Amino acid sequence: MAMKLKPKTFGPIYVFHDGSDQMKFAFGDPTQKTDHPPYNTPVDTMISSLGSCIVKSMVWSAAQHKAELHNFHVIVTAVKAADLPSRVGKISLEVVGKFVDDDALVPEIIKQAKSVCTVSNSMNCEVEITTS
């Protein structure tokens, strides 16, 4: 009988945008916000960087579209690859909140933000962004 292993997961890391230049972060519990990203593991640090980059890129993209950006947050999780070498296989980001008034701009802002995010472009795994 084959043994099934559950892949190791990392996060959730929360990255909050409140309209200011300062992002807030939380690890596991979104009510426990701090000014600093989590550093529990190197992977947590990596996915915090990705979340920060996506938030900054969304701010830039919304400005390019001349869209007012509302408060929102991003939840970042990662799943370790099941095979060797040891690495992250997939990172998922969920953008939570109605961050612009025009729903038609949402996919454009997300697509543009992902395309200009240096961290996302440097990843050697699948990076998926969804909205809710």
TORDORO-786379 format. One line per field, with one value per residue: x, y, z of N, C-alpha, C, O in turn; residue number from 1; residue in one letter. Coordinates in steps of 0.02 Angstrom, whole numbers. Layout:
n_east	[X_...] $
n_north	[Y_...] $
n_up	[Z_...] $
ca_east	[X_...] $
ca_north	[Y_...] $
ca_up	[Z_...] $
c_east	[X_...] $
c_north	[Y_...] $
c_up	[Z_...] $
o_east	[X_...] $
o_north	[Y_...] $
o_up	[Z_...] $
voza	[NUM_...] $
kolpa	[A_...] $
This chain:
n_east	[42_32_103_28_81_60_91_209_158_168_144_-17_34_-3_-22_-48_-127_-157_-173_-71_109_169_168_79_100_55_64_-13_-121_-229_-264_-158_-62_95_236_335_389_355_477_492_531_647_569_449_495_528_401_336_405_366_227_233_292_195_89_147_165_33_-13_62_14_-124_-115_-63_-175_-253_-339_-424_-360_-418_-421_-347_-299_-172_-163_-42_13_112_162_261_359_327_425_605_728_725_607_497_342_226_154_24_-74_-198_-298_-384_-532_-619_-528_-524_-644_-696_-740_-700_-568_-498_-443_-347_-262_-212_-147_-51_19_75_159_255_315_462_502_406_434_556_539_547_439_264_160_15_-121_-268_-431_-543] $
n_north	[-59_106_247_399_564_720_872_992_1147_1326_1481_1550_1710_1876_2026_2193_2333_2498_2620_2701_2729_2630_2460_2332_2178_2007_1848_1699_1739_1862_1970_2007_2116_2181_2292_2230_2102_1924_1808_1675_1559_1533_1518_1580_1711_1731_1718_1822_1929_1916_1941_2075_2136_2115_2191_2322_2331_2325_2447_2534_2494_2525_2663_2690_2661_2762_2742_2748_2678_2567_2510_2350_2177_2050_1876_1757_1598_1448_1295_1156_1072_904_820_791_915_987_1113_1254_1220_1284_1445_1534_1678_1776_1908_2011_2099_2242_2325_2423_2534_2508_2361_2304_2339_2260_2128_2176_2257_2162_2073_2159_2198_2076_2054_2154_2136_2110_2009_1906_1879_1821_1699_1521_1438_1395_1537_1594_1706_1757_1832_1893] $
n_up	[0_-46_31_74_71_146_70_132_198_193_278_321_259_288_200_216_140_170_112_148_139_210_235_322_412_445_524_509_604_561_640_715_678_617_592_525_413_431_491_519_449_312_196_233_241_107_42_103_49_-85_-72_-27_-138_-237_-183_-185_-324_-367_-318_-399_-527_-518_-509_-636_-711_-671_-564_-411_-267_-147_26_52_68_51_48_70_28_25_-52_-29_-151_-205_-248_-269_-313_-146_-133_-161_-231_-273_-260_-189_-202_-131_-164_-61_-43_-109_-209_-308_-384_-512_-577_-697_-711_-623_-664_-755_-677_-587_-675_-733_-618_-577_-685_-676_-555_-477_-388_-408_-542_-528_-470_-467_-480_-490_-484_-423_-433_-358_-332_-205] $
ca_east	[0_72_90_15_108_32_146_218_133_196_96_-27_63_-49_10_-103_-119_-208_-169_-8_169_191_128_76_106_34_79_-63_-178_-230_-275_-93_-22_158_269_389_367_374_541_492_573_667_514_403_526_522_332_321_433_322_166_249_305_131_52_179_152_-37_-17_88_-31_-185_-97_-58_-244_-287_-392_-415_-348_-447_-386_-353_-242_-154_-146_7_29_156_162_325_355_326_484_669_758_681_591_426_311_174_136_-42_-90_-268_-309_-448_-560_-634_-474_-541_-717_-713_-725_-667_-496_-468_-396_-291_-215_-180_-101_5_58_116_210_309_342_528_504_367_470_617_520_554_381_201_134_-56_-154_-341_-463_-605] $
ca_north	[0_168_296_467_617_786_919_1044_1212_1384_1536_1609_1775_1929_2090_2241_2399_2543_2685_2735_2698_2578_2399_2293_2107_1961_1778_1654_1774_1928_2024_2021_2152_2211_2331_2191_2037_1866_1777_1610_1515_1568_1519_1633_1774_1734_1732_1890_1973_1912_1978_2147_2158_2117_2249_2382_2330_2343_2520_2565_2479_2564_2733_2691_2660_2819_2713_2757_2613_2561_2462_2279_2138_1991_1817_1718_1531_1410_1222_1127_1022_836_783_824_940_1022_1179_1272_1201_1331_1499_1562_1743_1794_1979_2014_2166_2278_2374_2478_2537_2480_2289_2286_2351_2212_2081_2213_2278_2101_2048_2206_2194_2015_2058_2201_2118_2079_1947_1857_1861_1784_1635_1462_1395_1425_1590_1603_1761_1758_1886_1875] $
ca_up	[0_-52_84_48_112_135_59_183_178_227_283_279_273_268_186_217_110_199_79_167_109_256_236_384_401_498_511_539_632_531_689_748_628_637_540_496_387_470_473_552_407_251_148_255_220_34_21_126_-3_-143_-55_-26_-207_-272_-157_-215_-396_-376_-307_-460_-582_-509_-527_-709_-737_-640_-522_-338_-235_-80_70_36_91_12_87_32_53_-19_-44_-48_-204_-179_-271_-258_-251_-99_-158_-161_-294_-293_-213_-203_-172_-135_-151_-26_-37_-171_-207_-354_-396_-578_-578_-760_-704_-576_-696_-786_-624_-562_-727_-739_-556_-579_-738_-657_-489_-484_-349_-444_-603_-509_-441_-509_-465_-510_-441_-441_-398_-363_-295_-170] $
c_east	[45_52_80_42_75_90_149_193_166_144_36_9_12_-9_-47_-83_-175_-206_-106_50_194_143_130_76_75_51_26_-126_-180_-243_-211_-45_42_185_320_363_391_440_548_536_596_610_462_430_517_451_308_346_390_258_177_258_239_90_81_164_79_-48_6_40_-96_-172_-91_-127_-285_-348_-375_-411_-375_-405_-399_-296_-232_-136_-101_19_74_151_229_314_361_388_548_689_707_671_517_398_261_164_70_-50_-164_-275_-380_-471_-571_-584_-482_-616_-737_-691_-689_-592_-461_-421_-336_-239_-177_-128_-40_50_103_172_267_342_408_532_466_404_533_602_527_499_319_181_64_-85_-228_-368_-525_-633] $
c_north	[62_216_365_517_683_835_972_1110_1266_1440_1513_1671_1826_1993_2140_2307_2443_2613_2723_2701_2639_2518_2370_2219_2069_1891_1736_1689_1846_1985_2045_2055_2181_2253_2290_2124_1980_1837_1709_1560_1556_1571_1572_1701_1784_1752_1799_1941_1974_1951_2053_2174_2163_2177_2313_2386_2346_2418_2556_2555_2519_2637_2740_2693_2719_2797_2726_2688_2615_2512_2391_2242_2077_1936_1773_1651_1496_1336_1197_1075_952_796_823_864_977_1094_1192_1254_1250_1383_1527_1628_1756_1867_1985_2086_2197_2336_2430_2476_2502_2407_2267_2296_2298_2164_2115_2233_2218_2076_2093_2203_2133_2021_2105_2184_2079_2013_1892_1833_1821_1714_1579_1411_1431_1478_1606_1660_1757_1817_1859_1937] $
c_up	[0_3_52_97_95_125_114_155_220_226_322_306_247_257_175_184_137_168_97_131_150_253_306_366_459_476_547_561_605_579_724_698_658_578_501_469_431_445_507_515_347_199_168_235_145_13_47_75_-65_-130_-55_-97_-246_-248_-188_-289_-411_-366_-371_-518_-577_-528_-603_-742_-710_-599_-448_-306_-164_-38_48_70_46_60_44_67_2_-2_-70_-103_-174_-198_-257_-320_-209_-124_-149_-230_-320_-239_-236_-166_-183_-117_-123_-20_-106_-175_-257_-367_-461_-581_-642_-756_-662_-612_-728_-734_-597_-612_-733_-677_-556_-629_-720_-591_-498_-446_-385_-507_-589_-481_-492_-492_-491_-459_-466_-400_-412_-323_-259_-137] $
o_east	[90_-7_119_29_63_134_97_205_189_105_38_14_-12_33_-89_-29_-234_-234_-89_41_236_84_176_55_70_53_22_-181_-138_-234_-210_5_44_160_347_319_442_456_604_574_566_605_435_392_502_441_263_312_379_236_136_233_230_60_43_151_64_-87_-28_25_-120_-214_-113_-135_-345_-400_-318_-453_-358_-361_-454_-250_-277_-99_-119_32_74_137_250_264_396_403_545_667_654_719_479_428_253_165_60_-35_-189_-259_-429_-433_-538_-596_-449_-648_-790_-632_-653_-555_-400_-363_-281_-179_-117_-71_17_111_161_228_322_391_408_562_492_404_561_648_515_510_322_184_55_-75_-250_-331_-555_-686] $
o_north	[69_225_386_514_698_838_994_1127_1253_1445_1461_1682_1820_2012_2132_2334_2427_2660_2772_2651_2601_2525_2382_2200_2094_1875_1738_1671_1886_2044_2096_2026_2201_2248_2313_2094_1986_1841_1688_1522_1608_1620_1606_1745_1839_1795_1829_1991_2027_1990_2090_2228_2210_2211_2354_2441_2378_2448_2602_2603_2545_2669_2790_2724_2724_2829_2715_2645_2659_2478_2373_2273_2056_1946_1755_1649_1514_1318_1213_1039_942_744_880_847_997_1131_1147_1272_1259_1367_1543_1632_1749_1887_1967_2129_2179_2390_2482_2423_2471_2391_2218_2264_2291_2158_2088_2225_2221_2061_2069_2204_2136_1996_2097_2216_2023_1965_1836_1773_1790_1675_1588_1351_1489_1466_1629_1663_1754_1849_1810_1933] $
o_up	[42_19_9_157_36_168_139_97_276_179_355_367_191_298_131_197_128_197_63_97_126_267_344_311_514_416_608_539_623_561_758_679_716_522_451_500_465_386_524_547_332_163_125_213_122_-30_17_60_-95_-173_-81_-113_-284_-289_-214_-315_-461_-402_-394_-555_-627_-560_-631_-795_-724_-599_-427_-318_-124_-64_26_97_9_108_-12_127_-57_55_-125_-103_-124_-168_-235_-375_-233_-134_-131_-281_-380_-179_-295_-106_-239_-60_-156_3_-154_-148_-250_-361_-463_-588_-642_-794_-665_-591_-729_-746_-587_-594_-736_-682_-538_-618_-746_-572_-523_-471_-391_-522_-635_-470_-552_-491_-512_-399_-523_-339_-469_-285_-280_-104] $
voza	[1_2_3_4_5_6_7_8_9_10_11_12_13_14_15_16_17_18_19_20_21_22_23_24_25_26_27_28_29_30_31_32_33_34_35_36_37_38_39_40_41_42_43_44_45_46_47_48_49_50_51_52_53_54_55_56_57_58_59_60_61_62_63_64_65_66_67_68_69_70_71_72_73_74_75_76_77_78_79_80_81_82_83_84_85_86_87_88_89_90_91_92_93_94_95_96_97_98_99_100_101_102_103_104_105_106_107_108_109_110_111_112_113_114_115_116_117_118_119_120_121_122_123_124_125_126_127_128_129_130_131_132] $
kolpa	[M_A_M_K_L_K_P_K_T_F_G_P_I_Y_V_F_H_D_G_S_D_Q_M_K_F_A_F_G_D_P_T_Q_K_T_D_H_P_P_Y_N_T_P_V_D_T_M_I_S_S_L_G_S_C_I_V_K_S_M_V_W_S_A_A_Q_H_K_A_E_L_H_N_F_H_V_I_V_T_A_V_K_A_A_D_L_P_S_R_V_G_K_I_S_L_E_V_V_G_K_F_V_D_D_D_A_L_V_P_E_I_I_K_Q_A_K_S_V_C_T_V_S_N_S_M_N_C_E_V_E_I_T_T_S] $
